[in-house]
């Protein structure tokens, strides 16, 4: 286990050392967990790296792309229903 001292600003901000960010693949956001032992920072998991059963179904599409596709389908259904 590695221990490092970092400075906390008046706004409560602290910089996570680059070697730890690289080691734990920490990007722009982290999950902060309050534990009995102290504060735990966890990397936000990348959905594309998850090995879930739906990963292959979506064929690499982002959540934004999936939402846009679903909205386009709904829009088409609404237009067809209005024509009837």
C-alpha positions as semicolon CSV with decimal commas, in nm:
position;residue;x (nm);y (nm);z (nm)
1;X;0,000;0,000;0,000
2;X;0,130;0,345;-0,096
3;X;0,081;0,653;0,117
4;X;0,121;1,003;-0,022
5;X;0,054;1,340;0,139
6;X;-0,134;1,589;-0,080
7;X;-0,252;1,942;-0,012
8;X;-0,623;2,017;0,015
9;X;-0,732;2,364;-0,103
10;X;-0,980;2,593;0,072
11;X;-1,242;2,463;-0,171
12;X;-1,174;2,103;-0,061
13;X;-0,988;2,007;-0,378
14;X;-0,693;1,769;-0,373
15;X;-0,473;1,648;-0,659
16;X;-0,438;1,273;-0,697
17;X;-0,074;1,201;-0,792
18;X;-0,024;1,109;-1,158
19;X;0,126;0,767;-1,081
20;X;-0,186;0,668;-0,886
21;X;-0,417;0,808;-1,157
22;X;-0,239;0,600;-1,419
23;X;-0,222;0,287;-1,205
24;X;-0,596;0,296;-1,125
25;X;-0,705;0,439;-1,462
26;X;-0,865;0,746;-1,305
27;X;-1,003;0,992;-1,559
28;X;-1,192;1,316;-1,508
29;X;-1,439;1,172;-1,256
30;X;-1,414;0,939;-0,956
31;X;-1,656;0,771;-0,719
32;X;-1,600;0,891;-0,362
33;X;-1,692;0,640;-0,090
34;X;-1,706;0,719;0,283
35;X;-1,574;0,411;0,463
36;X;-1,493;0,330;0,826
37;X;-1,122;0,349;0,737
38;X;-1,152;0,686;0,559
39;X;-1,232;0,824;0,216
40;X;-1,195;0,591;-0,083
41;X;-1,161;0,717;-0,441
42;X;-1,263;0,467;-0,709
43;X;-1,228;0,504;-1,085
44;X;-1,558;0,532;-1,270
45;X;-1,585;0,212;-1,475
46;X;-1,579;0,244;-1,854
47;X;-1,902;0,084;-1,985
48;X;-1,722;-0,030;-2,301
49;X;-1,477;-0,231;-2,091
50;X;-1,749;-0,410;-1,896
51;X;-1,805;-0,774;-1,988
52;X;-2,183;-0,771;-1,946
53;X;-2,424;-0,978;-2,151
54;X;-2,556;-0,669;-2,337
55;X;-2,217;-0,541;-2,456
56;X;-2,222;-0,740;-2,779
57;X;-2,586;-0,652;-2,843
58;X;-2,506;-0,279;-2,864
59;X;-2,205;-0,337;-3,094
60;X;-1,991;-0,058;-2,951
61;X;-2,256;0,216;-2,974
62;X;-2,239;0,488;-2,710
63;X;-2,533;0,556;-2,481
64;X;-2,594;0,886;-2,667
65;X;-2,612;0,701;-3,000
66;X;-2,855;0,444;-2,855
67;X;-3,080;0,718;-2,716
68;X;-3,078;0,905;-3,049
69;X;-3,168;0,584;-3,235
70;X;-3,453;0,507;-2,995
71;X;-3,588;0,861;-3,026
72;X;-3,578;0,839;-3,406
73;X;-3,779;0,515;-3,396
74;X;-4,036;0,669;-3,159
75;X;-4,060;0,982;-3,374
76;X;-4,130;0,765;-3,680
77;X;-4,400;0,571;-3,493
78;X;-4,565;0,892;-3,375
79;X;-4,571;1,035;-3,728
80;X;-4,718;0,712;-3,868
81;X;-4,987;0,707;-3,597
82;X;-5,088;1,067;-3,675
83;X;-5,136;0,982;-4,045
84;X;-5,396;0,717;-3,967
